[in-house]
């Protein structure tokens, strides 16, 4: 099971938006250092910024990694599987990234990966799993696994990222889910962790603001991705989604990635502690 293959509420997918870069004046690329981490230099010899995305081996995480690479970031791709595939896509498009095939349940492996990356400007906590079953049938071990990947890894990654962010500050984006607002039957463990991600965002934003580290949350709706394979009738589920959205079309991973791009970019320099809903008007807060 990959960390990006079972995204909650249909939150998965692939793709990349197309916007000219801001950070670093062009595509960033990674040189391999002694510990296998990125060094900040782009094709023009200018300083490049580094973004680390968890769960970027597929789904929305891959779309986010591709978009941030296009924006000029050097990308650290963390996932238990398929990280190399995302790196290949970034390189094929003209950028460069480094894969880190890490099990986010392993705190030591996660810390080792952050050590390899070194100084970091942006963290996107995206990895998630969502096993489905009635609440009364959820084994405690399964809940612990969901919590370890969907919430504990967010906490740990944020802590490690903050320790490695430069004096000028940085940005953290936590990916939550619209399911935290109205509840979602048979996804209780997942929904609980997504609500925790939004709450963690506010607490971190308050504490880290004096250091110019901005922390925001993106709450996706239902995106048409491989993650929807959990639904036995895709056509029926598609109709269900459209019946609940104000916008009568399905969203794309590129649209979600564009919001993350905005939040970590210069136009959001005074935005922190916020949860942005990207769900086509399904949930309105």
C-alpha beads as a LAMMPS data file, in Angstrom:
LAMMPS data file: protein, C-alpha beads

285 atoms
284 bonds

1 atom types
1 bond types

-500.0 500.0 xlo xhi
-500.0 500.0 ylo yhi
-500.0 500.0 zlo zhi

Masses

1 110.0

Atoms # bond

1 1 1 0.000 0.000 0.000
2 1 1 1.490 3.313 -1.010
3 1 1 0.961 6.439 0.998
4 1 1 -0.510 8.181 -2.017
5 1 1 -2.621 5.395 -3.447
6 1 1 -5.491 5.538 -0.998
7 1 1 -6.294 9.199 -0.625
8 1 1 -9.348 10.137 1.385
9 1 1 -12.585 11.292 -0.186
10 1 1 -11.274 10.785 -3.708
11 1 1 -8.295 13.025 -2.999
12 1 1 -5.745 11.754 -5.455
13 1 1 -4.743 12.144 -9.053
14 1 1 -1.950 13.379 -11.213
15 1 1 -1.061 16.245 -13.480
16 1 1 0.578 19.624 -13.365
17 1 1 -0.434 23.209 -13.922
18 1 1 1.354 25.590 -16.259
19 1 1 2.562 28.820 -14.709
20 1 1 5.875 30.577 -15.199
21 1 1 8.322 30.222 -12.335
22 1 1 8.865 32.853 -9.642
23 1 1 11.326 31.335 -7.200
24 1 1 14.899 31.166 -8.440
25 1 1 14.416 32.509 -11.970
26 1 1 13.786 29.209 -13.735
27 1 1 13.802 25.476 -13.262
28 1 1 15.732 24.429 -10.171
29 1 1 17.907 21.379 -10.289
30 1 1 19.421 19.201 -7.615
31 1 1 23.064 18.295 -7.240
32 1 1 23.752 15.235 -5.174
33 1 1 25.779 16.036 -2.077
34 1 1 27.695 13.721 0.210
35 1 1 24.457 12.605 1.855
36 1 1 22.407 12.502 -1.322
37 1 1 20.540 15.726 -0.679
38 1 1 19.779 18.741 -2.845
39 1 1 22.044 21.753 -3.135
40 1 1 20.563 25.084 -4.073
41 1 1 21.566 26.011 -7.543
42 1 1 19.536 26.423 -10.695
43 1 1 20.444 26.278 -14.347
44 1 1 21.454 29.945 -14.309
45 1 1 23.689 29.536 -11.265
46 1 1 21.169 31.424 -9.128
47 1 1 19.811 30.341 -5.755
48 1 1 17.023 27.765 -5.979
49 1 1 14.505 27.038 -3.257
50 1 1 13.727 23.529 -2.060
51 1 1 10.251 22.079 -1.523
52 1 1 9.591 18.705 0.078
53 1 1 6.292 16.966 -0.714
54 1 1 5.163 13.845 1.133
55 1 1 3.020 11.277 -0.634
56 1 1 4.268 12.641 -3.951
57 1 1 4.592 9.270 -5.657
58 1 1 1.089 9.688 -7.078
59 1 1 -2.246 11.388 -6.669
60 1 1 -2.514 15.021 -5.672
61 1 1 0.974 14.831 -4.179
62 1 1 2.439 14.171 -7.599
63 1 1 0.453 17.044 -9.113
64 1 1 1.700 19.362 -6.361
65 1 1 5.315 18.269 -6.835
66 1 1 5.105 18.804 -10.595
67 1 1 3.557 22.247 -10.170
68 1 1 6.096 23.421 -7.617
69 1 1 8.900 22.154 -9.840
70 1 1 7.449 24.204 -12.667
71 1 1 7.370 27.192 -10.332
72 1 1 11.138 26.859 -9.962
73 1 1 11.532 24.787 -6.824
74 1 1 13.941 21.912 -6.449
75 1 1 11.748 19.046 -5.278
76 1 1 12.321 16.368 -2.658
77 1 1 9.802 13.608 -3.432
78 1 1 8.910 11.495 -0.378
79 1 1 6.760 8.400 -0.733
80 1 1 6.926 4.749 0.148
81 1 1 6.555 3.869 -3.555
82 1 1 6.698 5.475 -7.008
83 1 1 8.818 8.450 -5.905
84 1 1 11.170 7.702 -8.807
85 1 1 8.249 7.888 -11.251
86 1 1 7.418 11.424 -10.124
87 1 1 11.069 12.442 -10.390
88 1 1 11.154 11.080 -13.945
89 1 1 8.126 13.184 -14.887
90 1 1 9.705 16.315 -13.417
91 1 1 12.964 15.705 -15.226
92 1 1 11.153 14.982 -18.486
93 1 1 9.472 18.396 -18.195
94 1 1 12.828 20.123 -17.719
95 1 1 13.252 20.143 -13.961
96 1 1 15.034 17.927 -11.502
97 1 1 14.053 16.310 -8.232
98 1 1 15.382 13.721 -5.814
99 1 1 13.383 10.648 -4.729
100 1 1 13.231 9.566 -1.103
101 1 1 11.444 6.188 -0.819
102 1 1 10.467 6.570 2.825
103 1 1 7.890 4.829 4.979
104 1 1 6.385 7.703 6.938
105 1 1 5.583 5.379 9.824
106 1 1 9.348 5.066 10.420
107 1 1 10.389 8.212 12.299
108 1 1 14.100 7.449 11.979
109 1 1 13.835 7.026 8.201
110 1 1 11.887 10.278 7.935
111 1 1 14.512 12.173 9.931
112 1 1 17.276 10.660 7.815
113 1 1 15.510 11.887 4.677
114 1 1 15.215 15.409 6.055
115 1 1 18.891 15.349 6.987
116 1 1 19.704 14.383 3.413
117 1 1 17.587 17.202 2.018
118 1 1 19.164 19.817 4.281
119 1 1 17.920 23.399 4.278
120 1 1 14.277 23.565 3.274
121 1 1 11.960 26.383 2.188
122 1 1 8.617 24.636 1.704
123 1 1 6.963 21.553 3.171
124 1 1 3.739 20.062 1.802
125 1 1 2.255 17.421 4.090
126 1 1 0.103 15.424 1.704
127 1 1 0.530 11.692 2.370
128 1 1 -2.587 9.874 3.557
129 1 1 -4.300 6.498 3.650
130 1 1 -7.979 5.780 4.080
131 1 1 -9.092 2.234 4.751
132 1 1 -12.884 2.062 4.755
133 1 1 -15.006 0.046 7.159
134 1 1 -17.752 0.633 9.742
135 1 1 -16.535 2.446 12.842
136 1 1 -17.289 -0.412 15.236
137 1 1 -15.204 -2.786 13.095
138 1 1 -12.032 -0.662 12.893
139 1 1 -9.171 -2.501 14.625
140 1 1 -7.071 -0.314 16.880
141 1 1 -3.975 -1.305 14.881
142 1 1 -5.589 0.050 11.712
143 1 1 -6.485 3.319 13.443
144 1 1 -2.896 3.604 14.687
145 1 1 -1.588 3.165 11.137
146 1 1 -3.935 5.805 9.729
147 1 1 -2.925 8.193 12.512
148 1 1 0.776 7.472 11.993
149 1 1 0.656 8.357 8.302
150 1 1 -2.072 11.012 8.193
151 1 1 -1.273 12.926 11.364
152 1 1 1.879 11.916 13.229
153 1 1 3.918 12.225 10.027
154 1 1 2.529 15.754 9.530
155 1 1 3.633 16.712 13.023
156 1 1 7.065 15.148 12.636
157 1 1 7.671 16.507 9.130
158 1 1 6.668 20.007 10.223
159 1 1 8.994 19.834 13.213
160 1 1 11.908 18.636 11.092
161 1 1 11.170 21.193 8.373
162 1 1 11.043 24.138 10.780
163 1 1 14.417 23.125 12.198
164 1 1 15.852 23.352 8.684
165 1 1 14.172 26.519 7.391
166 1 1 16.343 29.593 6.816
167 1 1 16.152 32.788 8.835
168 1 1 14.061 34.440 6.104
169 1 1 11.243 32.013 6.904
170 1 1 9.366 29.439 4.901
171 1 1 5.988 27.882 4.221
172 1 1 4.121 24.751 5.279
173 1 1 0.941 23.481 3.634
174 1 1 -1.055 20.665 5.213
175 1 1 -3.527 18.776 3.037
176 1 1 -6.791 18.060 4.851
177 1 1 -10.171 17.051 3.372
178 1 1 -13.674 18.440 3.066
179 1 1 -14.860 15.306 4.881
180 1 1 -13.819 16.907 8.172
181 1 1 -16.748 19.337 7.904
182 1 1 -19.781 17.118 7.408
183 1 1 -18.453 13.770 8.487
184 1 1 -18.122 10.725 6.260
185 1 1 -19.475 7.301 7.144
186 1 1 -16.996 4.426 7.326
187 1 1 -14.031 6.810 7.091
188 1 1 -13.908 7.819 10.750
189 1 1 -10.177 7.317 11.300
190 1 1 -9.336 9.252 8.151
191 1 1 -11.762 12.082 8.908
192 1 1 -10.399 12.435 12.441
193 1 1 -6.851 12.855 11.157
194 1 1 -7.904 15.428 8.584
195 1 1 -9.617 17.529 11.219
196 1 1 -6.413 17.286 13.248
197 1 1 -4.401 18.533 10.250
198 1 1 -6.524 21.677 10.080
199 1 1 -6.211 22.279 13.815
200 1 1 -2.455 21.710 13.708
201 1 1 -2.250 24.296 10.926
202 1 1 -3.726 27.012 13.134
203 1 1 -1.565 26.193 16.141
204 1 1 1.616 26.145 14.070
205 1 1 0.700 29.360 12.267
206 1 1 0.300 31.145 15.600
207 1 1 3.550 29.818 17.045
208 1 1 5.725 30.131 13.954
209 1 1 4.484 33.491 12.688
210 1 1 7.198 35.465 14.503
211 1 1 9.749 33.451 12.510
212 1 1 8.067 34.354 9.190
213 1 1 7.039 30.748 8.678
214 1 1 3.564 30.664 7.201
215 1 1 1.355 27.608 7.740
216 1 1 -1.816 27.004 5.763
217 1 1 -4.155 24.146 4.970
218 1 1 -5.785 23.036 1.713
219 1 1 -8.965 20.986 1.988
220 1 1 -9.690 19.088 -1.261
221 1 1 -13.020 17.788 -2.392
222 1 1 -13.545 14.801 -4.665
223 1 1 -11.103 14.673 -7.566
224 1 1 -11.343 12.085 -10.377
225 1 1 -8.272 9.952 -9.743
226 1 1 -7.170 6.373 -9.289
227 1 1 -8.196 6.696 -5.643
228 1 1 -11.828 6.489 -6.707
229 1 1 -11.275 2.803 -7.420
230 1 1 -12.644 2.143 -3.926
231 1 1 -16.112 3.024 -5.254
232 1 1 -17.754 -0.021 -6.892
233 1 1 -19.745 2.034 -9.412
234 1 1 -17.624 4.901 -10.865
235 1 1 -20.447 6.399 -12.947
236 1 1 -22.792 6.434 -9.974
237 1 1 -20.146 8.032 -7.797
238 1 1 -19.447 10.680 -10.440
239 1 1 -23.149 11.583 -10.487
240 1 1 -23.151 11.687 -6.684
241 1 1 -20.274 14.167 -6.678
242 1 1 -21.876 16.464 -9.240
243 1 1 -25.185 16.440 -7.368
244 1 1 -23.414 17.916 -4.347
245 1 1 -21.096 20.419 -6.041
246 1 1 -22.162 23.916 -7.036
247 1 1 -19.865 23.663 -10.062
248 1 1 -21.208 20.998 -12.401
249 1 1 -17.899 19.525 -13.483
250 1 1 -15.168 17.550 -11.828
251 1 1 -12.132 19.404 -10.561
252 1 1 -8.640 18.582 -11.753
253 1 1 -5.464 17.898 -9.746
254 1 1 -3.946 20.888 -11.561
255 1 1 -6.520 23.167 -9.936
256 1 1 -5.695 21.862 -6.478
257 1 1 -1.955 22.154 -7.114
258 1 1 -2.453 25.766 -8.247
259 1 1 -3.844 26.657 -4.819
260 1 1 -0.820 25.123 -3.097
261 1 1 1.416 27.038 -5.508
262 1 1 -0.321 30.279 -4.517
263 1 1 0.012 29.590 -0.798
264 1 1 3.757 28.979 -0.940
265 1 1 4.389 31.842 -3.372
266 1 1 4.899 35.601 -2.980
267 1 1 1.270 36.581 -3.543
268 1 1 0.311 34.813 -0.303
269 1 1 3.049 36.423 1.792
270 1 1 0.475 37.765 4.306
271 1 1 -1.652 34.595 4.434
272 1 1 -1.223 32.184 7.342
273 1 1 -3.397 29.997 9.538
274 1 1 -6.036 29.565 6.848
275 1 1 -7.862 26.552 5.446
276 1 1 -8.710 26.892 1.760
277 1 1 -11.556 24.720 0.480
278 1 1 -11.065 23.396 -3.066
279 1 1 -14.186 21.366 -3.686
280 1 1 -16.270 23.010 -6.422
281 1 1 -18.707 24.421 -3.882
282 1 1 -19.599 21.108 -2.226
283 1 1 -18.750 22.439 1.230
284 1 1 -18.939 26.193 1.807
285 1 1 -17.436 27.587 5.004

Bonds

1 1 1 2
2 1 2 3
3 1 3 4
4 1 4 5
5 1 5 6
6 1 6 7
7 1 7 8
8 1 8 9
9 1 9 10
10 1 10 11
11 1 11 12
12 1 12 13
13 1 13 14
14 1 14 15
15 1 15 16
16 1 16 17
17 1 17 18
18 1 18 19
19 1 19 20
20 1 20 21
21 1 21 22
22 1 22 23
23 1 23 24
24 1 24 25
25 1 25 26
26 1 26 27
27 1 27 28
28 1 28 29
29 1 29 30
30 1 30 31
31 1 31 32
32 1 32 33
33 1 33 34
34 1 34 35
35 1 35 36
36 1 36 37
37 1 37 38
38 1 38 39
39 1 39 40
40 1 40 41
41 1 41 42
42 1 42 43
43 1 43 44
44 1 44 45
45 1 45 46
46 1 46 47
47 1 47 48
48 1 48 49
49 1 49 50
50 1 50 51
51 1 51 52
52 1 52 53
53 1 53 54
54 1 54 55
55 1 55 56
56 1 56 57
57 1 57 58
58 1 58 59
59 1 59 60
60 1 60 61
61 1 61 62
62 1 62 63
63 1 63 64
64 1 64 65
65 1 65 66
66 1 66 67
67 1 67 68
68 1 68 69
69 1 69 70
70 1 70 71
71 1 71 72
72 1 72 73
73 1 73 74
74 1 74 75
75 1 75 76
76 1 76 77
77 1 77 78
78 1 78 79
79 1 79 80
80 1 80 81
81 1 81 82
82 1 82 83
83 1 83 84
84 1 84 85
85 1 85 86
86 1 86 87
87 1 87 88
88 1 88 89
89 1 89 90
90 1 90 91
91 1 91 92
92 1 92 93
93 1 93 94
94 1 94 95
95 1 95 96
96 1 96 97
97 1 97 98
98 1 98 99
99 1 99 100
100 1 100 101
101 1 101 102
102 1 102 103
103 1 103 104
104 1 104 105
105 1 105 106
106 1 106 107
107 1 107 108
108 1 108 109
109 1 109 110
110 1 110 111
111 1 111 112
112 1 112 113
113 1 113 114
114 1 114 115
115 1 115 116
116 1 116 117
117 1 117 118
118 1 118 119
119 1 119 120
120 1 120 121
121 1 121 122
122 1 122 123
123 1 123 124
124 1 124 125
125 1 125 126
126 1 126 127
127 1 127 128
128 1 128 129
129 1 129 130
130 1 130 131
131 1 131 132
132 1 132 133
133 1 133 134
134 1 134 135
135 1 135 136
136 1 136 137
137 1 137 138
138 1 138 139
139 1 139 140
140 1 140 141
141 1 141 142
142 1 142 143
143 1 143 144
144 1 144 145
145 1 145 146
146 1 146 147
147 1 147 148
148 1 148 149
149 1 149 150
150 1 150 151
151 1 151 152
152 1 152 153
153 1 153 154
154 1 154 155
155 1 155 156
156 1 156 157
157 1 157 158
158 1 158 159
159 1 159 160
160 1 160 161
161 1 161 162
162 1 162 163
163 1 163 164
164 1 164 165
165 1 165 166
166 1 166 167
167 1 167 168
168 1 168 169
169 1 169 170
170 1 170 171
171 1 171 172
172 1 172 173
173 1 173 174
174 1 174 175
175 1 175 176
176 1 176 177
177 1 177 178
178 1 178 179
179 1 179 180
180 1 180 181
181 1 181 182
182 1 182 183
183 1 183 184
184 1 184 185
185 1 185 186
186 1 186 187
187 1 187 188
188 1 188 189
189 1 189 190
190 1 190 191
191 1 191 192
192 1 192 193
193 1 193 194
194 1 194 195
195 1 195 196
196 1 196 197
197 1 197 198
198 1 198 199
199 1 199 200
200 1 200 201
201 1 201 202
202 1 202 203
203 1 203 204
204 1 204 205
205 1 205 206
206 1 206 207
207 1 207 208
208 1 208 209
209 1 209 210
210 1 210 211
211 1 211 212
212 1 212 213
213 1 213 214
214 1 214 215
215 1 215 216
216 1 216 217
217 1 217 218
218 1 218 219
219 1 219 220
220 1 220 221
221 1 221 222
222 1 222 223
223 1 223 224
224 1 224 225
225 1 225 226
226 1 226 227
227 1 227 228
228 1 228 229
229 1 229 230
230 1 230 231
231 1 231 232
232 1 232 233
233 1 233 234
234 1 234 235
235 1 235 236
236 1 236 237
237 1 237 238
238 1 238 239
239 1 239 240
240 1 240 241
241 1 241 242
242 1 242 243
243 1 243 244
244 1 244 245
245 1 245 246
246 1 246 247
247 1 247 248
248 1 248 249
249 1 249 250
250 1 250 251
251 1 251 252
252 1 252 253
253 1 253 254
254 1 254 255
255 1 255 256
256 1 256 257
257 1 257 258
258 1 258 259
259 1 259 260
260 1 260 261
261 1 261 262
262 1 262 263
263 1 263 264
264 1 264 265
265 1 265 266
266 1 266 267
267 1 267 268
268 1 268 269
269 1 269 270
270 1 270 271
271 1 271 272
272 1 272 273
273 1 273 274
274 1 274 275
275 1 275 276
276 1 276 277
277 1 277 278
278 1 278 279
279 1 279 280
280 1 280 281
281 1 281 282
282 1 282 283
283 1 283 284
284 1 284 285
